[in-house]
Amino acid sequence: MTIKEFLNQAFQLDQLIEANKCELERLRLLAESVPIPDWTKERVQGGERSD
């Protein structure tokens, strides 16, 4: 492997790492935007049964 090939491989790996870091940040922001249900509120079960 020549020096040029080695540096090119290192450059490609660096680009892959940066792309993965961007994807990780995007997924982290997406996970933080998911609403959490409020379980302290009363639940409505429905109306009268009509059998």
mmCIF entry with sequence, helices, sheets and N, C-alpha, C, O atoms, coordinates in Angstrom:
data_MODEL
# 
_entry.id   MODEL 
# 
_entity.id                         1 
_entity.type                       polymer 
_entity.pdbx_number_of_molecules   1 
# 
_entity_poly.entity_id                      1 
_entity_poly.type                           'polypeptide(L)' 
_entity_poly.nstd_linkage                   no 
_entity_poly.nstd_monomer                   no 
_entity_poly.pdbx_seq_one_letter_code       MTIKEFLNQAFQLDQLIEANKCELERLRLLAESVPIPDWTKERVQGGERSD 
_entity_poly.pdbx_seq_one_letter_code_can   MTIKEFLNQAFQLDQLIEANKCELERLRLLAESVPIPDWTKERVQGGERSD 
_entity_poly.pdbx_strand_id                 A 
# 
loop_
_entity_poly_seq.entity_id 
_entity_poly_seq.num 
_entity_poly_seq.mon_id 
_entity_poly_seq.hetero 
1 1  MET n 
1 2  THR n 
1 3  ILE n 
1 4  LYS n 
1 5  GLU n 
1 6  PHE n 
1 7  LEU n 
1 8  ASN n 
1 9  GLN n 
1 10 ALA n 
1 11 PHE n 
1 12 GLN n 
1 13 LEU n 
1 14 ASP n 
1 15 GLN n 
1 16 LEU n 
1 17 ILE n 
1 18 GLU n 
1 19 ALA n 
1 20 ASN n 
1 21 LYS n 
1 22 CYS n 
1 23 GLU n 
1 24 LEU n 
1 25 GLU n 
1 26 ARG n 
1 27 LEU n 
1 28 ARG n 
1 29 LEU n 
1 30 LEU n 
1 31 ALA n 
1 32 GLU n 
1 33 SER n 
1 34 VAL n 
1 35 PRO n 
1 36 ILE n 
1 37 PRO n 
1 38 ASP n 
1 39 TRP n 
1 40 THR n 
1 41 LYS n 
1 42 GLU n 
1 43 ARG n 
1 44 VAL n 
1 45 GLN n 
1 46 GLY n 
1 47 GLY n 
1 48 GLU n 
1 49 ARG n 
1 50 SER n 
1 51 ASP n 
# 
_struct_asym.id          A 
_struct_asym.entity_id   1 
# 
_struct_conf.conf_type_id            HELX_P 
_struct_conf.id                      HELX_P1 
_struct_conf.pdbx_PDB_helix_id       AA1 
_struct_conf.beg_label_comp_id       ILE 
_struct_conf.beg_label_asym_id       A 
_struct_conf.beg_label_seq_id        3 
_struct_conf.pdbx_beg_PDB_ins_code   ? 
_struct_conf.end_label_comp_id       GLU 
_struct_conf.end_label_asym_id       A 
_struct_conf.end_label_seq_id        32 
_struct_conf.pdbx_end_PDB_ins_code   ? 
_struct_conf.beg_auth_comp_id        ILE 
_struct_conf.beg_auth_asym_id        A 
_struct_conf.beg_auth_seq_id         3 
_struct_conf.end_auth_comp_id        GLU 
_struct_conf.end_auth_asym_id        A 
_struct_conf.end_auth_seq_id         32 
_struct_conf.pdbx_PDB_helix_class    1 
_struct_conf.details                 ? 
_struct_conf.pdbx_PDB_helix_length   30 
# 
_struct_conf_type.id          HELX_P 
_struct_conf_type.criteria    ? 
_struct_conf_type.reference   ? 
# 
loop_
_atom_site.group_PDB 
_atom_site.id 
_atom_site.type_symbol 
_atom_site.label_atom_id 
_atom_site.label_alt_id 
_atom_site.label_comp_id 
_atom_site.label_asym_id 
_atom_site.label_entity_id 
_atom_site.label_seq_id 
_atom_site.pdbx_PDB_ins_code 
_atom_site.Cartn_x 
_atom_site.Cartn_y 
_atom_site.Cartn_z 
_atom_site.occupancy 
_atom_site.B_iso_or_equiv 
_atom_site.pdbx_formal_charge 
_atom_site.auth_seq_id 
_atom_site.auth_comp_id 
_atom_site.auth_asym_id 
_atom_site.auth_atom_id 
_atom_site.pdbx_PDB_model_num 
ATOM 1   N N  . MET A 1 1  ? 0.856   -1.169 0.000  1.00 0.00 ? 1  MET A N  1 
ATOM 2   C CA . MET A 1 1  ? 0.000   0.000  0.000  1.00 0.00 ? 1  MET A CA 1 
ATOM 3   C C  . MET A 1 1  ? 0.903   1.234  0.000  1.00 0.00 ? 1  MET A C  1 
ATOM 4   O O  . MET A 1 1  ? 1.814   1.370  0.817  1.00 0.00 ? 1  MET A O  1 
ATOM 5   N N  . THR A 1 2  ? 0.619   2.111  -0.934 1.00 0.00 ? 2  THR A N  1 
ATOM 6   C CA . THR A 1 2  ? 1.420   3.327  -1.009 1.00 0.00 ? 2  THR A CA 1 
ATOM 7   C C  . THR A 1 2  ? 0.923   4.339  0.012  1.00 0.00 ? 2  THR A C  1 
ATOM 8   O O  . THR A 1 2  ? -0.152  4.188  0.593  1.00 0.00 ? 2  THR A O  1 
ATOM 9   N N  . ILE A 1 3  ? 1.716   5.353  0.212  1.00 0.00 ? 3  ILE A N  1 
ATOM 10  C CA . ILE A 1 3  ? 1.334   6.415  1.155  1.00 0.00 ? 3  ILE A CA 1 
ATOM 11  C C  . ILE A 1 3  ? 0.057   7.099  0.682  1.00 0.00 ? 3  ILE A C  1 
ATOM 12  O O  . ILE A 1 3  ? -0.808  7.436  1.490  1.00 0.00 ? 3  ILE A O  1 
ATOM 13  N N  . LYS A 1 4  ? -0.060  7.302  -0.627 1.00 0.00 ? 4  LYS A N  1 
ATOM 14  C CA . LYS A 1 4  ? -1.246  7.958  -1.178 1.00 0.00 ? 4  LYS A CA 1 
ATOM 15  C C  . LYS A 1 4  ? -2.494  7.105  -0.927 1.00 0.00 ? 4  LYS A C  1 
ATOM 16  O O  . LYS A 1 4  ? -3.541  7.645  -0.572 1.00 0.00 ? 4  LYS A O  1 
ATOM 17  N N  . GLU A 1 5  ? -2.402  5.792  -1.104 1.00 0.00 ? 5  GLU A N  1 
ATOM 18  C CA . GLU A 1 5  ? -3.533  4.904  -0.853 1.00 0.00 ? 5  GLU A CA 1 
ATOM 19  C C  . GLU A 1 5  ? -3.897  4.891  0.632  1.00 0.00 ? 5  GLU A C  1 
ATOM 20  O O  . GLU A 1 5  ? -5.075  4.893  0.989  1.00 0.00 ? 5  GLU A O  1 
ATOM 21  N N  . PHE A 1 6  ? -2.892  4.879  1.478  1.00 0.00 ? 6  PHE A N  1 
ATOM 22  C CA . PHE A 1 6  ? -3.125  4.887  2.918  1.00 0.00 ? 6  PHE A CA 1 
ATOM 23  C C  . PHE A 1 6  ? -3.839  6.165  3.351  1.00 0.00 ? 6  PHE A C  1 
ATOM 24  O O  . PHE A 1 6  ? -4.796  6.119  4.125  1.00 0.00 ? 6  PHE A O  1 
ATOM 25  N N  . LEU A 1 7  ? -3.366  7.307  2.846  1.00 0.00 ? 7  LEU A N  1 
ATOM 26  C CA . LEU A 1 7  ? -3.999  8.578  3.206  1.00 0.00 ? 7  LEU A CA 1 
ATOM 27  C C  . LEU A 1 7  ? -5.410  8.677  2.645  1.00 0.00 ? 7  LEU A C  1 
ATOM 28  O O  . LEU A 1 7  ? -6.297  9.241  3.285  1.00 0.00 ? 7  LEU A O  1 
ATOM 29  N N  . ASN A 1 8  ? -5.620  8.129  1.451  1.00 0.00 ? 8  ASN A N  1 
ATOM 30  C CA . ASN A 1 8  ? -6.958  8.136  0.873  1.00 0.00 ? 8  ASN A CA 1 
ATOM 31  C C  . ASN A 1 8  ? -7.903  7.278  1.713  1.00 0.00 ? 8  ASN A C  1 
ATOM 32  O O  . ASN A 1 8  ? -9.054  7.652  1.937  1.00 0.00 ? 8  ASN A O  1 
ATOM 33  N N  . GLN A 1 9  ? -7.416  6.132  2.174  1.00 0.00 ? 9  GLN A N  1 
ATOM 34  C CA . GLN A 1 9  ? -8.221  5.262  3.033  1.00 0.00 ? 9  GLN A CA 1 
ATOM 35  C C  . GLN A 1 9  ? -8.545  5.969  4.354  1.00 0.00 ? 9  GLN A C  1 
ATOM 36  O O  . GLN A 1 9  ? -9.673  5.891  4.840  1.00 0.00 ? 9  GLN A O  1 
ATOM 37  N N  . ALA A 1 10 ? -7.571  6.648  4.924  1.00 0.00 ? 10 ALA A N  1 
ATOM 38  C CA . ALA A 1 10 ? -7.793  7.386  6.168  1.00 0.00 ? 10 ALA A CA 1 
ATOM 39  C C  . ALA A 1 10 ? -8.815  8.501  5.953  1.00 0.00 ? 10 ALA A C  1 
ATOM 40  O O  . ALA A 1 10 ? -9.666  8.739  6.810  1.00 0.00 ? 10 ALA A O  1 
ATOM 41  N N  . PHE A 1 11 ? -8.734  9.178  4.821  1.00 0.00 ? 11 PHE A N  1 
ATOM 42  C CA . PHE A 1 11 ? -9.679  10.249 4.513  1.00 0.00 ? 11 PHE A CA 1 
ATOM 43  C C  . PHE A 1 11 ? -11.098 9.695  4.383  1.00 0.00 ? 11 PHE A C  1 
ATOM 44  O O  . PHE A 1 11 ? -12.043 10.291 4.899  1.00 0.00 ? 11 PHE A O  1 
ATOM 45  N N  . GLN A 1 12 ? -11.253 8.559  3.696  1.00 0.00 ? 12 GLN A N  1 
ATOM 46  C CA . GLN A 1 12 ? -12.575 7.943  3.532  1.00 0.00 ? 12 GLN A CA 1 
ATOM 47  C C  . GLN A 1 12 ? -13.136 7.488  4.882  1.00 0.00 ? 12 GLN A C  1 
ATOM 48  O O  . GLN A 1 12 ? -14.329 7.643  5.142  1.00 0.00 ? 12 GLN A O  1 
ATOM 49  N N  . LEU A 1 13 ? -12.291 6.937  5.726  1.00 0.00 ? 13 LEU A N  1 
ATOM 50  C CA . LEU A 1 13 ? -12.740 6.522  7.060  1.00 0.00 ? 13 LEU A CA 1 
ATOM 51  C C  . LEU A 1 13 ? -13.169 7.726  7.894  1.00 0.00 ? 13 LEU A C  1 
ATOM 52  O O  . LEU A 1 13 ? -14.145 7.651  8.640  1.00 0.00 ? 13 LEU A O  1 
ATOM 53  N N  . ASP A 1 14 ? -12.451 8.820  7.768  1.00 0.00 ? 14 ASP A N  1 
ATOM 54  C CA . ASP A 1 14 ? -12.811 10.039 8.487  1.00 0.00 ? 14 ASP A CA 1 
ATOM 55  C C  . ASP A 1 14 ? -14.171 10.556 8.019  1.00 0.00 ? 14 ASP A C  1 
ATOM 56  O O  . ASP A 1 14 ? -14.984 10.995 8.833  1.00 0.00 ? 14 ASP A O  1 
ATOM 57  N N  . GLN A 1 15 ? -14.416 10.505 6.723  1.00 0.00 ? 15 GLN A N  1 
ATOM 58  C CA . GLN A 1 15 ? -15.720 10.928 6.195  1.00 0.00 ? 15 GLN A CA 1 
ATOM 59  C C  . GLN A 1 15 ? -16.835 10.018 6.715  1.00 0.00 ? 15 GLN A C  1 
ATOM 60  O O  . GLN A 1 15 ? -17.920 10.492 7.053  1.00 0.00 ? 15 GLN A O  1 
ATOM 61  N N  . LEU A 1 16 ? -16.565 8.720  6.777  1.00 0.00 ? 16 LEU A N  1 
ATOM 62  C CA . LEU A 1 16 ? -17.559 7.776  7.285  1.00 0.00 ? 16 LEU A CA 1 
ATOM 63  C C  . LEU A 1 16 ? -17.858 8.036  8.755  1.00 0.00 ? 16 LEU A C  1 
ATOM 64  O O  . LEU A 1 16 ? -19.015 7.984  9.175  1.00 0.00 ? 16 LEU A O  1 
ATOM 65  N N  . ILE A 1 17 ? -16.835 8.312  9.528  1.00 0.00 ? 17 ILE A N  1 
ATOM 66  C CA . ILE A 1 17 ? -17.027 8.619  10.950 1.00 0.00 ? 17 ILE A CA 1 
ATOM 67  C C  . ILE A 1 17 ? -17.857 9.885  11.115 1.00 0.00 ? 17 ILE A C  1 
ATOM 68  O O  . ILE A 1 17 ? -18.761 9.924  11.950 1.00 0.00 ? 17 ILE A O  1 
ATOM 69  N N  . GLU A 1 18 ? -17.564 10.916 10.336 1.00 0.00 ? 18 GLU A N  1 
ATOM 70  C CA . GLU A 1 18 ? -18.333 12.166 10.424 1.00 0.00 ? 18 GLU A CA 1 
ATOM 71  C C  . GLU A 1 18 ? -19.786 11.954 10.023 1.00 0.00 ? 18 GLU A C  1 
ATOM 72  O O  . GLU A 1 18 ? -20.687 12.521 10.643 1.00 0.00 ? 18 GLU A O  1 
ATOM 73  N N  . ALA A 1 19 ? -20.027 11.145 8.994  1.00 0.00 ? 19 ALA A N  1 
ATOM 74  C CA . ALA A 1 19 ? -21.400 10.852 8.574  1.00 0.00 ? 19 ALA A CA 1 
ATOM 75  C C  . ALA A 1 19 ? -22.141 10.106 9.679  1.00 0.00 ? 19 ALA A C  1 
ATOM 76  O O  . ALA A 1 19 ? -23.313 10.381 9.937  1.00 0.00 ? 19 ALA A O  1 
ATOM 77  N N  . ASN A 1 20 ? -21.459 9.161  10.331 1.00 0.00 ? 20 ASN A N  1 
ATOM 78  C CA . ASN A 1 20 ? -22.090 8.429  11.429 1.00 0.00 ? 20 ASN A CA 1 
ATOM 79  C C  . ASN A 1 20 ? -22.390 9.339  12.619 1.00 0.00 ? 20 ASN A C  1 
ATOM 80  O O  . ASN A 1 20 ? -23.415 9.175  13.280 1.00 0.00 ? 20 ASN A O  1 
ATOM 81  N N  . LYS A 1 21 ? -21.510 10.288 12.892 1.00 0.00 ? 21 LYS A N  1 
ATOM 82  C CA . LYS A 1 21 ? -21.751 11.228 13.987 1.00 0.00 ? 21 LYS A CA 1 
ATOM 83  C C  . LYS A 1 21 ? -22.959 12.101 13.686 1.00 0.00 ? 21 LYS A C  1 
ATOM 84  O O  . LYS A 1 21 ? -23.760 12.383 14.578 1.00 0.00 ? 21 LYS A O  1 
ATOM 85  N N  . CYS A 1 22 ? -23.098 12.530 12.437 1.00 0.00 ? 22 CYS A N  1 
ATOM 86  C CA . CYS A 1 22 ? -24.269 13.335 12.053 1.00 0.00 ? 22 CYS A CA 1 
ATOM 87  C C  . CYS A 1 22 ? -25.552 12.516 12.178 1.00 0.00 ? 22 CYS A C  1 
ATOM 88  O O  . CYS A 1 22 ? -26.568 13.020 12.659 1.00 0.00 ? 22 CYS A O  1 
ATOM 89  N N  . GLU A 1 23 ? -25.508 11.264 11.749 1.00 0.00 ? 23 GLU A N  1 
ATOM 90  C CA . GLU A 1 23 ? -26.672 10.390 11.854 1.00 0.00 ? 23 GLU A CA 1 
ATOM 91  C C  . GLU A 1 23 ? -27.033 10.144 13.316 1.00 0.00 ? 23 GLU A C  1 
ATOM 92  O O  . GLU A 1 23 ? -28.212 10.136 13.670 1.00 0.00 ? 23 GLU A O  1 
ATOM 93  N N  . LEU A 1 24 ? -26.044 9.947  14.152 1.00 0.00 ? 24 LEU A N  1 
ATOM 94  C CA . LEU A 1 24 ? -26.285 9.750  15.579 1.00 0.00 ? 24 LEU A CA 1 
ATOM 95  C C  . LEU A 1 24 ? -26.947 10.978 16.195 1.00 0.00 ? 24 LEU A C  1 
ATOM 96  O O  . LEU A 1 24 ? -27.877 10.844 16.990 1.00 0.00 ? 24 LEU A O  1 
ATOM 97  N N  . GLU A 1 25 ? -26.484 12.153 15.843 1.00 0.00 ? 25 GLU A N  1 
ATOM 98  C CA . GLU A 1 25 ? -27.086 13.390 16.364 1.00 0.00 ? 25 GLU A CA 1 
ATOM 99  C C  . GLU A 1 25 ? -28.525 13.537 15.879 1.00 0.00 ? 25 GLU A C  1 
ATOM 100 O O  . GLU A 1 25 ? -29.401 13.945 16.641 1.00 0.00 ? 25 GLU A O  1 
ATOM 101 N N  . ARG A 1 26 ? -28.770 13.204 14.606 1.00 0.00 ? 26 ARG A N  1 
ATOM 102 C CA . ARG A 1 26 ? -30.120 13.294 14.054 1.00 0.00 ? 26 ARG A CA 1 
ATOM 103 C C  . ARG A 1 26 ? -31.057 12.333 14.792 1.00 0.00 ? 26 ARG A C  1 
ATOM 104 O O  . ARG A 1 26 ? -32.182 12.699 15.134 1.00 0.00 ? 26 ARG A O  1 
ATOM 105 N N  . LEU A 1 27 ? -30.594 11.107 15.035 1.00 0.00 ? 27 LEU A N  1 
ATOM 106 C CA . LEU A 1 27 ? -31.422 10.137 15.742 1.00 0.00 ? 27 LEU A CA 1 
ATOM 107 C C  . LEU A 1 27 ? -31.639 10.531 17.199 1.00 0.00 ? 27 LEU A C  1 
ATOM 108 O O  . LEU A 1 27 ? -32.711 10.296 17.757 1.00 0.00 ? 27 LEU A O  1 
ATOM 109 N N  . ARG A 1 28 ? -30.627 11.126 17.809 1.00 0.00 ? 28 ARG A N  1 
ATOM 110 C CA . ARG A 1 28 ? -30.759 11.584 19.194 1.00 0.00 ? 28 ARG A CA 1 
ATOM 111 C C  . ARG A 1 28 ? -31.831 12.680 19.287 1.00 0.00 ? 28 ARG A C  1 
ATOM 112 O O  . ARG A 1 28 ? -32.659 12.663 20.198 1.00 0.00 ? 28 ARG A O  1 
ATOM 113 N N  . LEU A 1 29 ? -31.813 13.626 18.350 1.00 0.00 ? 29 LEU A N  1 
ATOM 114 C CA . LEU A 1 29 ? -32.821 14.685 18.335 1.00 0.00 ? 29 LEU A CA 1 
ATOM 115 C C  . LEU A 1 29 ? -34.211 14.121 18.069 1.00 0.00 ? 29 LEU A C  1 
ATOM 116 O O  . LEU A 1 29 ? -35.194 14.580 18.650 1.00 0.00 ? 29 LEU A O  1 
ATOM 117 N N  . LEU A 1 30 ? -34.289 13.133 17.196 1.00 0.00 ? 30 LEU A N  1 
ATOM 118 C CA . LEU A 1 30 ? -35.574 12.506 16.907 1.00 0.00 ? 30 LEU A CA 1 
ATOM 119 C C  . LEU A 1 30 ? -36.120 11.791 18.137 1.00 0.00 ? 30 LEU A C  1 
ATOM 120 O O  . LEU A 1 30 ? -37.317 11.867 18.416 1.00 0.00 ? 30 LEU A O  1 
ATOM 121 N N  . ALA A 1 31 ? -35.257 11.099 18.874 1.00 0.00 ? 31 ALA A N  1 
ATOM 122 C CA . ALA A 1 31 ? -35.678 10.392 20.077 1.00 0.00 ? 31 ALA A CA 1 
ATOM 123 C C  . ALA A 1 31 ? -36.139 11.366 21.159 1.00 0.00 ? 31 ALA A C  1 
ATOM 124 O O  . ALA A 1 31 ? -37.065 11.063 21.911 1.00 0.00 ? 31 ALA A O  1 
ATOM 125 N N  . GLU A 1 32 ? -35.507 12.520 21.242 1.00 0.00 ? 32 GLU A N  1 
ATOM 126 C CA . GLU A 1 32 ? -35.887 13.505 22.252 1.00 0.00 ? 32 GLU A CA 1 
ATOM 127 C C  . GLU A 1 32 ? -37.197 14.193 21.915 1.00 0.00 ? 32 GLU A C  1 
ATOM 128 O O  . GLU A 1 32 ? -37.830 14.768 22.801 1.00 0.00 ? 32 GLU A O  1 
ATOM 129 N N  . SER A 1 33 ? -37.622 14.151 20.651 1.00 0.00 ? 33 SER A N  1 
ATOM 130 C CA . SER A 1 33 ? -38.846 14.842 20.256 1.00 0.00 ? 33 SER A CA 1 
ATOM 131 C C  . SER A 1 33 ? -40.087 13.966 20.424 1.00 0.00 ? 33 SER A C  1 
ATOM 132 O O  . SER A 1 33 ? -41.199 14.447 20.207 1.00 0.00 ? 33 SER A O  1 
ATOM 133 N N  . VAL A 1 34 ? -39.930 12.705 20.799 1.00 0.00 ? 34 VAL A N  1 
ATOM 134 C CA . VAL A 1 34 ? -41.079 11.813 20.998 1.00 0.00 ? 34 VAL A CA 1 
ATOM 135 C C  . VAL A 1 34 ? -41.799 12.236 22.272 1.00 0.00 ? 34 VAL A C  1 
ATOM 136 O O  . VAL A 1 34 ? -41.182 12.300 23.335 1.00 0.00 ? 34 VAL A O  1 
ATOM 137 N N  . PRO A 1 35 ? -43.094 12.524 22.182 1.00 0.00 ? 35 PRO A N  1 
ATOM 138 C CA . PRO A 1 35 ? -43.817 12.964 23.382 1.00 0.00 ? 35 PRO A CA 1 
ATOM 139 C C  . PRO A 1 35 ? -43.980 11.825 24.386 1.00 0.00 ? 35 PRO A C  1 
ATOM 140 O O  . PRO A 1 35 ? -44.174 10.670 24.007 1.00 0.00 ? 35 PRO A O  1 
ATOM 141 N N  . ILE A 1 36 ? -43.900 12.161 25.640 1.00 0.00 ? 36 ILE A N  1 
ATOM 142 C CA . ILE A 1 36 ? -44.068 11.197 26.717 1.00 0.00 ? 36 ILE A CA 1 
ATOM 143 C C  . ILE A 1 36 ? -45.489 11.343 27.256 1.00 0.00 ? 36 ILE A C  1 
ATOM 144 O O  . ILE A 1 36 ? -45.899 12.452 27.598 1.00 0.00 ? 36 ILE A O  1 
ATOM 145 N N  . PRO A 1 37 ? -46.253 10.246 27.339 1.00 0.00 ? 37 PRO A N  1 
ATOM 146 C CA . PRO A 1 37 ? -47.629 10.360 27.845 1.00 0.00 ? 37 PRO A CA 1 
ATOM 147 C C  . PRO A 1 37 ? -47.653 10.753 29.313 1.00 0.00 ? 37 PRO A C  1 
ATOM 148 O O  . PRO A 1 37 ? -46.784 10.364 30.095 1.00 0.00 ? 37 PRO A O  1 
ATOM 149 N N  . ASP A 1 38 ? -48.669 11.533 29.670 1.00 0.00 ? 38 ASP A N  1 
ATOM 150 C CA . ASP A 1 38 ? -48.845 11.960 31.060 1.00 0.00 ? 38 ASP A CA 1 
ATOM 151 C C  . ASP A 1 38 ? -49.786 10.975 31.746 1.00 0.00 ? 38 ASP A C  1 
ATOM 152 O O  . ASP A 1 38 ? -51.000 11.044 31.554 1.00 0.00 ? 38 ASP A O  1 
ATOM 153 N N  . TRP A 1 39 ? -49.242 10.067 32.538 1.00 0.00 ? 39 TRP A N  1 
ATOM 154 C CA . TRP A 1 39 ? -50.026 9.028  33.182 1.00 0.00 ? 39 TRP A CA 1 
ATOM 155 C C  . TRP A 1 39 ? -50.727 9.529  34.448 1.00 0.00 ? 39 TRP A C  1 
ATOM 156 O O  . TRP A 1 39 ? -51.462 8.766  35.075 1.00 0.00 ? 39 TRP A O  1 
ATOM 157 N N  . THR A 1 40 ? -50.518 10.798 34.842 1.00 0.00 ? 40 THR A N  1 
ATOM 158 C CA . THR A 1 40 ? -51.147 11.310 36.051 1.00 0.00 ? 40 THR A CA 1 
ATOM 159 C C  . THR A 1 40 ? -52.581 11.761 35.798 1.00 0.00 ? 40 THR A C  1 
ATOM 160 O O  . THR A 1 40 ? -53.344 11.923 36.750 1.00 0.00 ? 40 THR A O  1 
ATOM 161 N N  . LYS A 1 41 ? -52.966 11.966 34.548 1.00 0.00 ? 41 LYS A N  1 
ATOM 162 C CA . LYS A 1 41 ? -54.326 12.409 34.233 1.00 0.00 ? 41 LYS A CA 1 
ATOM 163 C C  . LYS A 1 41 ? -55.290 11.240 34.349 1.00 0.00 ? 41 LYS A C  1 
ATOM 164 O O  . LYS A 1 41 ? -54.921 10.081 34.161 1.00 0.00 ? 41 LYS A O  1 
ATOM 165 N N  . GLU A 1 42 ? -56.558 11.584 34.668 1.00 0.00 ? 42 GLU A N  1 
ATOM 166 C CA . GLU A 1 42 ? -57.582 10.557 34.770 1.00 0.00 ? 42 GLU A CA 1 
ATOM 167 C C  . GLU A 1 42 ? -57.899 10.012 33.388 1.00 0.00 ? 42 GLU A C  1 
ATOM 168 O O  . GLU A 1 42 ? -57.865 10.729 32.388 1.00 0.00 ? 42 GLU A O  1 
ATOM 169 N N  . ARG A 1 43 ? -58.210 8.723  33.362 1.00 0.00 ? 43 ARG A N  1 
ATOM 170 C CA . ARG A 1 43 ? -58.553 8.091  32.097 1.00 0.00 ? 43 ARG A CA 1 
ATOM 171 C C  . ARG A 1 43 ? -60.058 7.991  31.972 1.00 0.00 ? 43 ARG A C  1 
ATOM 172 O O  . ARG A 1 43 ? -60.747 7.677  32.942 1.00 0.00 ? 43 ARG A O  1 
ATOM 173 N N  . VAL A 1 44 ? -60.566 8.254  30.794 1.00 0.00 ? 44 VAL A N  1 
ATOM 174 C CA . VAL A 1 44 ? -61.989 8.116  30.518 1.00 0.00 ? 44 VAL A CA 1 
ATOM 175 C C  . VAL A 1 44 ? -62.208 6.721  29.934 1.00 0.00 ? 44 VAL A C  1 
ATOM 176 O O  . VAL A 1 44 ? -61.581 6.350  28.943 1.00 0.00 ? 44 VAL A O  1 
ATOM 177 N N  . GLN A 1 45 ? -63.101 5.954  30.555 1.00 0.00 ? 45 GLN A N  1 
ATOM 178 C CA . GLN A 1 45 ? -63.311 4.579  30.127 1.00 0.00 ? 45 GLN A CA 1 
ATOM 179 C C  . GLN A 1 45 ? -64.386 4.453  29.063 1.00 0.00 ? 45 GLN A C  1 
ATOM 180 O O  . GLN A 1 45 ? -64.433 3.435  28.373 1.00 0.00 ? 45 GLN A O  1 
ATOM 181 N N  . GLY A 1 46 ? -65.235 5.427  28.907 1.00 0.00 ? 46 GLY A N  1 
ATOM 182 C CA . GLY A 1 46 ? -66.289 5.334  27.905 1.00 0.00 ? 46 GLY A CA 1 
ATOM 183 C C  . GLY A 1 46 ? -67.636 5.662  28.489 1.00 0.00 ? 46 GLY A C  1 
ATOM 184 O O  . GLY A 1 46 ? -67.748 6.047  29.653 1.00 0.00 ? 46 GLY A O  1 
ATOM 185 N N  . GLY A 1 47 ? -68.659 5.508  27.675 1.00 0.00 ? 47 GLY A N  1 
ATOM 186 C CA . GLY A 1 47 ? -70.014 5.837  28.089 1.00 0.00 ? 47 GLY A CA 1 
ATOM 187 C C  . GLY A 1 47 ? -70.738 4.629  28.688 1.00 0.00 ? 47 GLY A C  1 
ATOM 188 O O  . GLY A 1 47 ? -70.128 3.641  29.096 1.00 0.00 ? 47 GLY A O  1 
ATOM 189 N N  . GLU A 1 48 ? -72.056 4.754  28.722 1.00 0.00 ? 48 GLU A N  1 
ATOM 190 C CA . GLU A 1 48 ? -72.879 3.686  29.253 1.00 0.00 ? 48 GLU A CA 1 
ATOM 191 C C  . GLU A 1 48 ? -72.902 2.508  28.292 1.00 0.00 ? 48 GLU A C  1 
ATOM 192 O O  . GLU A 1 48 ? -72.786 2.667  27.077 1.00 0.00 ? 48 GLU A O  1 
ATOM 193 N N  . ARG A 1 49 ? -73.053 1.323  28.871 1.00 0.00 ? 49 ARG A N  1 
ATOM 194 C CA . ARG A 1 49 ? -73.166 0.125  28.033 1.00 0.00 ? 49 ARG A CA 1 
ATOM 195 C C  . ARG A 1 49 ? -74.602 -0.020 27.590 1.00 0.00 ? 49 ARG A C  1 
ATOM 196 O O  . ARG A 1 49 ? -75.522 0.195  28.379 1.00 0.00 ? 49 ARG A O  1 
ATOM 197 N N  . SER A 1 50 ? -74.800 -0.376 26.359 1.00 0.00 ? 50 SER A N  1 
ATOM 198 C CA . SER A 1 50 ? -76.154 -0.580 25.853 1.00 0.00 ? 50 SER A CA 1 
ATOM 199 C C  . SER A 1 50 ? -76.265 -2.004 25.315 1.00 0.00 ? 50 SER A C  1 
ATOM 200 O O  . SER A 1 50 ? -76.154 -2.247 24.114 1.00 0.00 ? 50 SER A O  1 
ATOM 201 N N  . ASP A 1 51 ? -76.487 -2.938 26.243 1.00 0.00 ? 51 ASP A N  1 
ATOM 202 C CA . ASP A 1 51 ? -76.601 -4.355 25.847 1.00 0.00 ? 51 ASP A CA 1 
ATOM 203 C C  . ASP A 1 51 ? -78.010 -4.707 25.479 1.00 0.00 ? 51 ASP A C  1 
ATOM 204 O O  . ASP A 1 51 ? -78.288 -5.852 25.123 1.00 0.00 ? 51 ASP A O  1 
# 
